[in-house]
């Protein structure tokens, strides 16, 4: 069914539906690009262009949220694949100069949580974010990540165990204070 | 630490990192402009490609057509400007060897008649 503000090249997507997803999608875009606001905004814009042009076509086979998260994921993947070599050179240079600057998120207990998250392999980190933070099911998260549901479940279980183990100390620390 | 606690910890951490998203209207407007530009660029490139193809085809056909026109013109021109013409069969005729009138120095011509006949 075509909605009243449906896009010309994507009749199953309305501007209103995208607006409702905007905040969550931005969070996902941020985590795709190392929490760089400008890059995340650029990714969002690119995702909307893909939808406007019909290059990314939504056929109602999944939820719009899953579809849009997938679009951002693919865009980020292809963008950073291209930049990867360049970034690796820059990183190597930065590491030689001095220690990497402390991320802004390093304060209080959040640092411990982030350390735990960042210690996870990329796929485990992604599925944790999609399920815990972006409120997706494991099936939806697996679709976004482009893996089978079985693989998604394995990553999810491992991530959960690893995080619980690492964050257990945090609870002890807090109860002692 | 149970699953709910892990979830809550992560939510707090991500919430702090996610920050405030940019205005949807701004990002959408920028996307529409970019989409419009790329569509216009696509049309321009398509137009240029079509023009190049037409020019290429025209130029590709031109020399041949020009040669034909020139040939035709030359044939017509040479025919119009010629002052002598020989039939194709002339070359088959025997060459001139004698004049049948050579031996007759004088031809009697008279309009006088005798007994009803010309002299």
Interface residues (C-beta under 8 A of the other chain):
Chain A: X15 X18 X19 X22 X23 X26 X27 X30 X31 X35 X37 X41 X44 X45 X46 X48 X49 X52 X53 X105 X109 X110 X113 X114 X117 X128 X129 X132 X133 X160 X163 X164 X167 X168 X170 X171
Chain B: X1 X2 X3 X5 X6 X7 X9 X10 X11 X12 X13 X14 X16 X17 X18 X19 X21 X22 X24 X27 X28 X30 X31 X32 X34 X35 X38 X39
